[in-house]
Amino acid sequence: MAQLTKDTKISEIIEIAPEIIPLFTEIGMHCLGCALASEENVEEACMAHGVDVDAFLEKCNEVMADFAD
């Protein structure tokens, strides 16, 4: 399974890994379907919400791996 990176667009995540959407709502990103959010990448979303992107990506990729098993 592919790993998410800082450059992965939010719209791609919704399509390929909907199981991690709750992680975005936990950091306060509730408008995943809006036009701006879908064009943002993970790094931009984390910066906008004051979240460490590396830690967030690690958590997201762990959840994705759990769902792949």
C-alpha positions, 0 to 999 in steps of 0.5 A: 500500500502506498504511503502518504507524504507531505505532498499528498492532496486531501482529495487523494486521501478521501479517495484512497484512504477514507479510514484516516478521515477521522484523524483530520477531524481530530486536528480540527479539519472538518471541511474535507469536502470543500474546494480549498481543502481538496486542493491542499496537501497534507503539509499545508493542512497541518500548517494551517491547524498547527500540527506537526506534519511528520508525527501526523503522517506517521499516525496516518500511515500506521492507520492505513497499514492496520486497515491493509492487514 
